C-alpha cells in the first residue's frame, strides 16, 4: 500500500533510467513524477466522467520546491479532484488556456516557478539572457507554435549580433549587449531548459530545442602565460599609481592568487576569513559551502586591507550598505594597460588552474582548489597534463642526441612551458 507522500520521501526519491511516479496513500490520484533528468513535479490523476471506462487525465500541478510544498500540492489536488467529480475537466481547460501563452509569458512563469534549485546569481544571468535575447526575438510567439527552425534562426540571429545594444541604464549605468556565438550557444541552452519546463507542464508535446546543433562553446580555454602574468602584475602596480579604485585592484589580486570566482571575492565577509587556518570559509557559493585555501600572497593582501566599522564586507560599497561591484569596469582598464584585451575576468581563474597543473597538481587536486562538484568540469584542464610528458620526452631526446653525437634542437616554448621556466 502506498504511504503518505512527505518532503523527506520526495527528496529521497532518486531519478532512474526512465520517468516514474510515486502516489500518495492519503489522497487517491495525487502523486509526484520523478523525471529521469531529476526534475520532480506534482501531478493529479482523475477520470473524466463516471465508470471505469471513462478516460483518465493526468494534470501537472507544479514543480517540487518553491512555491509548491507537498501539503500545498495535496490541497490543490483536492480542489482539482473535486472539480472533476462535478463533471469538469481541469486538465483540458488548463491546456487550452496555456496553449495561448507566449514565449515571453512562459519565461516569466519559468523564472517564478521553474528555478527552485538555481543560485541567485544564475537566475540573474538567466533573467538577463531572457530580457536581452529571448523576449526580443521570440517573446511574441505562442509557445506551441515555436519550431526547431525558429530555434535555429534564433541561434544565428544572436550569433550575428541582432540583439546587440549599448544603452544607458540609470544615472551611471550602461547596458552593453554584444551577442556572438558563445552567447547564442548558452542562451539556446537556457531555452532548452525553459521548454523542458513547458513540456513537464503539459504545454507542448516536444521540445523544439532538442536536436538543434549549437556552436562550440570555447569559454574557459584562455590561460595567461608567464610573460602575460608579469604584464598583468605591472599593470596592477601602474593602476595604483594612476589612482584606480583600490578595492577593485585588491579584488583582482585575490582572483589571481586564489582562483576564486569574482562573486566569491566581491561578496567576501570578514567572518569568512580564517587567518589562523589559512582559508576562506564560504557559507555559500555557486557550488554550495566551500573552503578556499589561502597562499602567502593572498594572506598578505588580506592582512593589509582595512576593516570598515559597521560593514561585514571585506570590500564594502562606498554609497550603500552592500559590497563593492565595480571590478569589471576597472578590469577593462587594467587588461588594456597589460595588452590583454582578449582576456576575460574569469580567465584569471583558469590561469590559476593551468599554473597548478603545470606544477604537477593532479586533476582531483585542481577540482578541490577550484571547488568543483562535478569531475567533468575539471576535465577541461586535462590536456595541460600532456606538458610533463613533453618535457620528459625532450629530456630523453636530449640524452639520445648527445649519445649519438648530435645536437639537441630547441623547440619554441608554449605558454605552459613558459610557466614552468
ABEGO torsion letter per residue (X at the ends): XBBBBBAAAAAABBBBABBBBBBBAABBGBBBBBBAAGBBBBBBBBBBEBEAABBBBBBBAEBBEOABBAAAAAAAAAAAAAAAAAGBBAAAAAAAAAAABBAAAAAAAAAAAAAAABBAAAAAAAAAAAAAAAAAAAAABBAAABBAAAAAAAAAAAAAGAABBBBBBEAABBBBBAEEAAAAAAAAAAAAAAAAAAAAAGABABBAABGBBBBBBABGABBBBAAAAAAAAAAAAAAAAAGBBAAAAAAAAAAAAAGBBAAAAAABBAAABBAAAGBBBBABBAAEBBBBBBBAAAAAAAAABBBBBGBABABBBAABABBBAAAAAAAAAAAAAAGAAABBAAAAAAAAAAAAAAAGBBAAAAAAAAGBABAAAAAAAAAAAAAAAAAAAAAAAAAAAAAAGBBBBBBBBBAAAAAAX
